[in-house]
Amino acid sequence: MPPRSYRWLIATLLFASTTINYIDRQTLSVLAPYLQAEFSWSNTDFAILVIAFRAAYSIFQLISGPLLDRLGSRRGLSLAVLWYSVAAFATSLAAGLKSFAAMRFWLGSGEAANWPGAAKVVAEWFPESERGLAVAIYDSGSAIGGAIAPVLVISLYKIFGTWRPAFLITGSLGLCWLLVWRIVYKSPPAFAAVKRAAPRVSWLALLRIRETWGVVLGKGLTDPIWFFITDWFAIFLASRGFRIENTLAGFWIPFLSADLGNFAGGGLSSYCVRRGWPVIRARKLVIVLGGIGMTLLIPVIWISNFAAIIALFSLSTFSYAAWSTMGLTLPADLYPSDVVASVSGMSGAAAGIGTIISTFLIGGITDRYSFQPVLLGASIVPVIATLLVLVLVRKKVE
């Protein structure tokens, strides 16, 4: 197969991995209203489960980045997918808050490697003019997985009359992907058109670079907005009086909108690069537009119409996804390929820490007050993240 065709096949496999990754993690969120009723969990209790996942995700983002740089993409992603698929499988055995928390920690520890691994693959295989689209392809799996999960999981729940088979079936998807990955993927030296070599750089050395802080803080502040929607959307709709069974027709639309946002952001930046724009300026254009678009959650505070709520959440997720695609592309744009996974892991760890803090706040605030302060915060924080990227990210790191 020609190198260019093979590159896009690899991007498709990364998309499939991300889709499965999100189906596995979203299974719990979709089932949350049923599990809350069965186990008498409050929003604060549910927040503990989200935090367990996020804590593992944050810790292992830091570990998985350097590990992937050492093991290579093929072995590193193989181990990660095997690990989190077994964790998803095992969640069917959970019997209460503590065991669910343990399973979510296990799942998060494996899923942490997906984005650093995918970023590394893109840096190794794709030229700058194609990276935005390549990242859009694999990152869109998060939106597609988020869109598929409600329909798939609720259907499984209705078919079996219980939640346990849903975890068994969704957990098996990663094992199928792993078989294809092991057969298809070959090491970059055989085919890659893009190779960049550099000596290994320590975390401390990377943190002395202002661009690192731009990437890390940008992702650390914007990702909690996405995870607010993916983790809490079903509970938010329930708080407004909507039943999940009756809202499936609209539930998946914000996730589909995010998928479109991935391609819009990646496509616009790649178009600008092909027209002669400097790479970093092209990425920043999309980041500014995305930061502005995420402020559209503010009107949801005063709206009770279901269609209007879905529309505003959809515009926000579209904007987030365009922003996120650029945030995921920047490490490959800024750094030598030997440290891309490490930088991506650092930014993922920051996102995990930010999400843990936001999840703790969301659980307490919504139990005591409502979702209104959360919606306001989710609109303001991305603007701060955008400003930080504009100020801190200036040039490529040699």
C-alpha positions as CSV (number, residue, x, y, z in Angstrom):
1,M,0.0,0.0,0.0
2,P,1.4,3.5,-0.9
3,P,2.7,5.5,2.1
4,R,0.0,8.2,1.8
5,S,-2.9,5.7,1.7
6,Y,-1.4,3.8,4.6
7,R,-1.2,7.0,6.7
8,W,-4.9,7.5,6.3
9,L,-5.6,3.9,7.2
10,I,-3.7,4.4,10.4
11,A,-5.7,7.5,11.1
12,T,-8.9,5.5,10.6
13,L,-7.6,2.9,13.1
14,L,-6.9,5.7,15.6
15,F,-10.5,7.0,15.1
16,A,-11.8,3.5,15.8
17,S,-9.8,3.3,19.0
18,T,-11.0,6.6,20.2
19,T,-14.6,5.7,19.4
20,I,-14.4,2.5,21.5
21,N,-12.5,4.4,24.2
22,Y,-15.5,6.7,24.6
23,I,-18.2,4.1,24.4
24,D,-16.5,2.3,27.3
25,R,-16.2,5.4,29.4
26,Q,-19.7,6.7,28.5
27,T,-21.5,3.5,29.4
28,L,-21.5,4.5,33.1
29,S,-22.6,8.1,32.3
30,V,-25.5,6.9,30.2
31,L,-26.6,4.5,32.9
32,A,-26.1,7.0,35.7
33,P,-29.9,7.8,36.2
34,Y,-30.7,4.1,36.5
35,L,-27.7,3.4,38.8
36,Q,-28.5,6.4,41.0
37,A,-32.0,5.0,41.5
38,E,-30.8,1.5,42.1
39,F,-28.0,2.3,44.5
40,S,-29.4,5.6,46.0
41,W,-26.5,7.7,44.9
42,S,-26.5,11.5,45.1
43,N,-24.8,13.7,42.6
44,T,-21.9,13.9,45.0
45,D,-21.7,10.1,45.0
46,F,-21.6,10.0,41.3
47,A,-18.9,12.7,41.3
48,I,-16.8,10.2,43.3
49,L,-17.0,7.7,40.4
50,V,-16.0,10.4,37.9
51,I,-13.2,11.6,40.0
52,A,-11.9,8.0,40.4
53,F,-11.6,7.7,36.6
54,R,-10.1,11.2,36.3
55,A,-7.5,10.6,39.0
56,A,-6.2,7.5,37.3
57,Y,-6.4,9.3,33.9
58,S,-4.3,12.1,35.2
59,I,-1.7,10.0,36.9
60,F,-1.3,7.6,33.9
61,Q,-1.2,10.4,31.3
62,L,2.1,11.4,32.9
63,I,3.3,7.8,32.9
64,S,1.9,6.7,29.6
65,G,3.4,9.5,27.6
66,P,7.1,8.7,28.3
67,L,6.2,4.9,28.2
68,L,4.8,5.3,24.7
69,D,7.9,7.2,23.7
70,R,10.0,4.2,24.8
71,L,7.8,1.3,23.8
72,G,6.6,2.8,20.5
73,S,3.1,3.2,19.2
74,R,2.3,-0.4,18.2
75,R,3.2,-2.0,21.5
76,G,2.2,0.9,23.7
77,L,-1.4,1.3,22.3
78,S,-1.8,-2.5,22.2
79,L,-1.1,-2.8,26.0
80,A,-3.4,0.2,26.7
81,V,-6.4,-1.0,24.8
82,L,-6.1,-4.5,26.3
83,W,-5.9,-3.1,29.8
84,Y,-8.9,-0.8,29.6
85,S,-11.0,-3.3,27.7
86,V,-10.6,-5.8,30.5
87,A,-11.5,-3.1,33.0
88,A,-14.7,-2.3,31.1
89,F,-15.5,-6.0,31.1
90,A,-14.9,-6.3,34.8
91,T,-17.2,-3.4,35.6
92,S,-20.1,-5.7,35.1
93,L,-19.1,-7.3,38.4
94,A,-19.4,-4.1,40.4
95,A,-21.8,-4.2,43.4
96,G,-21.7,-0.7,45.0
97,L,-20.0,2.7,45.1
98,K,-16.6,1.4,46.2
99,S,-16.3,-1.3,43.6
100,F,-17.6,1.0,40.9
101,A,-14.9,3.5,41.9
102,A,-12.2,0.8,41.8
103,M,-13.3,-0.2,38.3
104,R,-13.4,3.4,37.1
105,F,-9.9,3.9,38.3
106,W,-8.7,0.8,36.5
107,L,-10.5,2.0,33.3
108,G,-9.0,5.5,33.5
109,S,-5.5,4.1,34.0
110,G,-5.7,2.3,30.6
111,E,-7.6,4.9,28.6
112,A,-5.0,7.6,29.5
113,A,-2.7,6.3,26.8
114,N,-5.0,6.8,23.9
115,W,-4.4,10.5,23.2
116,P,-0.7,10.6,23.8
117,G,-0.3,7.5,21.6
118,A,-2.5,8.9,18.9
119,A,-0.6,12.3,19.0
120,K,2.7,10.4,18.7
121,V,1.5,8.4,15.7
122,V,0.3,11.6,13.9
123,A,3.7,13.3,14.6
124,E,5.5,10.3,13.1
125,W,3.3,9.7,10.0
126,F,1.9,13.1,8.9
127,P,3.3,16.3,7.5
128,E,2.2,19.6,9.0
129,S,-0.3,20.3,6.3
130,E,-2.2,17.1,7.0
131,R,-1.9,16.9,10.8
132,G,-4.9,19.1,11.6
133,L,-7.1,16.7,9.5
134,A,-5.4,13.6,10.9
135,V,-6.1,14.8,14.5
136,A,-9.6,15.7,13.6
137,I,-10.2,12.2,12.3
138,Y,-9.0,10.4,15.5
139,D,-10.4,13.0,17.9
140,S,-13.8,12.8,16.3
141,G,-14.0,9.3,17.7
142,S,-14.7,10.9,21.1
143,A,-17.8,12.6,19.6
144,I,-18.9,9.5,17.6
145,G,-18.4,7.3,20.7
146,G,-20.4,9.7,22.8
147,A,-23.2,9.7,20.2
148,I,-23.3,5.9,19.8
149,A,-23.1,5.2,23.5
150,P,-26.6,6.4,24.5
151,V,-28.4,4.5,21.8
152,L,-26.3,1.3,22.2
153,V,-26.3,1.3,26.0
154,I,-29.9,2.1,26.5
155,S,-30.9,-0.5,23.9
156,L,-28.8,-3.1,25.7
157,Y,-30.4,-2.1,29.0
158,K,-33.9,-2.5,27.6
159,I,-33.1,-5.8,25.9
160,F,-31.6,-7.4,29.0
161,G,-33.5,-5.5,31.7
162,T,-30.3,-4.9,33.7
163,W,-27.1,-2.8,33.3
164,R,-24.5,-5.6,33.6
165,P,-24.5,-6.9,30.0
166,A,-23.9,-3.4,28.7
167,F,-20.5,-3.3,30.3
168,L,-19.7,-6.8,29.0
169,I,-20.6,-6.0,25.4
170,T,-19.0,-2.6,25.2
171,G,-15.8,-4.0,26.9
172,S,-15.5,-6.6,24.1
173,L,-15.2,-3.9,21.4
174,G,-11.6,-3.0,22.3
175,L,-10.5,-6.6,22.1
176,C,-11.8,-6.7,18.5
177,W,-9.9,-3.5,17.7
178,L,-6.7,-4.9,19.2
179,L,-6.7,-7.9,16.9
180,V,-7.0,-5.6,13.8
181,W,-4.3,-3.2,15.1
182,R,-1.8,-6.0,15.7
183,I,-2.4,-7.3,12.1
184,V,-2.4,-4.0,10.3
185,Y,0.0,-1.6,12.0
186,K,3.6,-1.5,11.0
187,S,6.4,0.5,12.5
188,P,6.9,4.0,11.0
189,P,10.4,3.4,9.6
190,A,9.0,1.2,6.9
191,F,6.5,3.7,5.5
192,A,6.6,7.1,7.2
193,A,7.1,10.1,5.0
194,V,7.9,12.3,8.0
195,K,10.7,11.6,10.5
196,R,12.0,13.9,13.1
197,A,14.7,12.8,15.6
198,A,15.8,14.6,18.7
199,P,17.5,13.7,22.0
200,R,15.2,12.8,24.9
201,V,14.1,15.8,27.0
202,S,13.1,15.7,30.7
203,W,9.8,17.0,32.1
204,L,11.6,19.7,33.9
205,A,13.3,20.8,30.7
206,L,9.9,20.9,28.9
207,L,8.3,22.9,31.7
208,R,11.0,25.6,31.3
209,I,9.5,26.2,27.8
210,R,6.6,28.7,27.7
211,E,4.9,26.9,24.9
212,T,4.6,23.8,27.1
213,W,2.6,25.9,29.6
214,G,0.4,27.2,26.8
215,V,-0.4,23.6,25.7
216,V,-0.8,22.3,29.2
217,L,-2.9,25.1,30.6
218,G,-5.0,25.3,27.5
219,K,-6.0,21.7,27.6
220,G,-6.3,21.7,31.4
221,L,-8.9,24.4,31.3
222,T,-10.9,23.4,28.2
223,D,-11.2,19.6,28.7
224,P,-13.3,19.9,31.9
225,I,-16.0,21.6,29.7
226,W,-16.2,18.5,27.5
227,F,-16.2,16.2,30.4
228,F,-19.0,18.2,32.1
229,I,-21.1,17.4,29.1
230,T,-20.1,13.8,28.6
231,D,-20.3,12.9,32.3
232,W,-23.3,15.0,33.4
233,F,-25.5,15.6,30.4
234,A,-27.9,12.8,31.2
235,I,-28.2,14.0,34.8
236,F,-28.5,17.6,33.7
237,L,-31.4,16.7,31.4
238,A,-33.0,14.7,34.2
239,S,-32.7,17.8,36.5
240,R,-34.7,19.8,33.9
241,G,-37.5,17.1,34.0
242,F,-36.5,15.2,30.8
243,R,-36.4,11.4,30.9
244,I,-33.4,9.8,29.1
245,E,-35.6,7.3,27.3
246,N,-37.7,10.1,25.8
247,T,-34.8,12.3,24.8
248,L,-32.5,9.9,22.9
249,A,-33.5,11.6,19.6
250,G,-31.8,14.8,20.9
251,F,-29.2,13.4,23.4
252,W,-26.7,12.4,20.7
253,I,-26.9,15.6,18.7
254,P,-24.3,17.6,20.8
255,F,-21.9,14.7,20.3
256,L,-22.5,14.6,16.5
257,S,-22.0,18.4,16.5
258,A,-18.6,17.8,18.2
259,D,-17.7,15.4,15.5
260,L,-18.4,18.1,12.9
261,G,-16.4,20.6,15.0
262,N,-13.4,18.3,14.9
263,F,-13.4,18.3,11.1
264,A,-14.3,22.0,10.8
265,G,-11.3,23.0,13.0
266,G,-8.9,20.5,11.4
267,G,-10.0,21.4,7.9
268,L,-9.9,25.2,8.4
269,S,-6.4,25.1,9.9
270,S,-5.1,22.7,7.2
271,Y,-6.7,24.9,4.5
272,C,-4.9,28.0,6.0
273,V,-1.6,26.2,6.1
274,R,-1.9,25.1,2.5
275,R,-2.6,28.8,1.6
276,G,0.7,29.8,3.1
277,W,-0.3,30.7,6.7
278,P,2.3,30.0,9.4
279,V,1.3,26.8,11.1
280,I,0.9,28.3,14.6
281,R,-1.2,31.2,13.3
282,A,-3.5,28.8,11.6
283,R,-4.0,26.8,14.8
284,K,-4.6,30.0,16.8
285,L,-7.3,31.2,14.4
286,V,-9.4,28.1,15.1
287,I,-8.7,28.3,18.9
288,V,-10.0,31.9,19.0
289,L,-13.2,31.0,17.1
290,G,-13.7,27.9,19.3
291,G,-13.2,29.9,22.6
292,I,-15.8,32.4,21.5
293,G,-18.3,29.6,20.6
294,M,-18.1,27.9,23.9
295,T,-19.6,30.9,25.7
296,L,-23.0,29.8,24.2
297,L,-23.7,27.7,27.3
298,I,-24.6,30.9,29.2
299,P,-28.1,31.2,27.6
300,V,-29.0,27.7,28.7
301,I,-29.2,29.1,32.3
302,W,-32.6,30.7,31.4
303,I,-33.9,28.2,28.8
304,S,-36.2,25.3,29.4
305,N,-37.2,24.3,25.9
306,F,-35.6,21.0,25.0
307,A,-34.8,21.8,21.4
308,A,-33.1,25.1,22.3
309,I,-31.1,23.4,25.1
310,I,-29.8,20.8,22.6
311,A,-29.0,23.5,20.0
312,L,-26.9,25.6,22.4
313,F,-25.1,22.5,23.8
314,S,-24.4,21.5,20.2
315,L,-22.9,24.8,19.2
316,S,-20.8,24.7,22.3
317,T,-19.5,21.1,21.7
318,F,-18.9,22.0,18.0
319,S,-16.7,24.9,19.2
320,Y,-15.0,22.8,21.9
321,A,-14.1,20.1,19.4
322,A,-12.6,22.6,17.0
323,W,-10.5,24.1,19.8
324,S,-9.6,20.7,21.1
325,T,-8.4,19.5,17.7
326,M,-5.9,22.4,17.7
327,G,-4.9,21.7,21.2
328,L,-4.1,18.1,20.3
329,T,-2.3,19.1,17.2
330,L,0.0,21.7,18.8
331,P,2.4,19.2,20.5
332,A,3.2,17.7,17.1
333,D,3.5,21.2,15.6
334,L,5.8,22.5,18.3
335,Y,8.0,19.6,19.4
336,P,10.3,16.9,18.0
337,S,8.5,13.6,17.6
338,D,10.5,11.9,20.3
339,V,8.8,14.1,23.0
340,V,5.3,14.6,21.5
341,A,3.7,11.8,23.6
342,S,5.4,13.2,26.8
343,V,4.0,16.7,26.1
344,S,0.6,15.3,25.2
345,G,0.7,13.3,28.4
346,M,1.5,16.3,30.5
347,S,-1.4,18.3,28.9
348,G,-3.7,15.3,29.5
349,A,-2.6,15.1,33.1
350,A,-3.5,18.8,33.5
351,A,-6.9,18.1,31.9
352,G,-7.4,15.3,34.3
353,I,-6.6,17.5,37.3
354,G,-8.8,20.3,36.0
355,T,-11.6,17.8,35.5
356,I,-11.2,16.3,39.0
357,I,-11.6,19.8,40.5
358,S,-14.5,20.7,38.3
359,T,-16.3,17.4,39.0
360,F,-15.9,17.8,42.7
361,L,-17.4,21.3,42.4
362,I,-20.2,20.2,40.0
363,G,-21.3,17.4,42.4
364,G,-21.4,19.7,45.4
365,I,-22.9,22.8,43.6
366,T,-25.7,20.8,41.9
367,D,-26.7,18.9,45.0
368,R,-26.8,22.2,47.0
369,Y,-28.0,24.7,44.3
370,S,-28.4,23.9,40.6
371,F,-26.6,23.6,37.3
372,Q,-26.8,27.3,36.6
373,P,-23.4,28.3,38.2
374,V,-21.8,25.4,36.4
375,L,-23.1,26.6,33.0
376,L,-21.7,30.0,33.7
377,G,-18.3,28.7,34.6
378,A,-18.3,26.4,31.6
379,S,-18.7,29.4,29.4
380,I,-16.1,31.7,31.0
381,V,-13.2,29.3,31.6
382,P,-12.6,28.5,27.8
383,V,-12.1,32.2,27.2
384,I,-9.3,32.2,29.8
385,A,-7.7,29.1,28.2
386,T,-7.8,30.8,24.8
387,L,-6.0,33.9,26.0
388,L,-3.3,31.8,27.7
389,V,-2.6,29.9,24.4
390,L,-2.4,33.2,22.5
391,V,0.1,34.6,24.9
392,L,2.3,31.6,25.6
393,V,2.4,29.7,22.3
394,R,4.7,31.6,20.0
395,K,7.1,29.4,18.0
396,K,8.4,25.9,17.4
397,V,10.6,24.3,19.9
398,E,14.0,23.1,18.4
